[in-house]
Amino acid sequence: MKKFIEWFKSLFNTHIEVTLWFSSDEFMVTKTNKVVYVLKRLDKITDKELKGIEDNGNMLHIKCRSPYDFRVRKLK
């Protein structure tokens, strides 16, 4: 019965993968850094701010001065 309850709960859990690409100019060379977060709730995303809750329950809030590129994917 416990396995059935866990399976039923998993049908309603959403996992969202957010990939951020930060560009930085160091010594006249442009570098791109990639960071991946897996969230269970995404509250806000813009080119300078990301707000949500990670899978482990921790709150995530990133705010940058310079814009970054991002990709949002819904995982199952």
Secondary structure, 3 states (H helix, E strand, C coil): CHHHHHHHHHCCCCEEEEEEEEEEEECCEEEEEEEEEEEEEEEEECCCEEEEEECCCCEEEEECCCCCEEEEEEEC
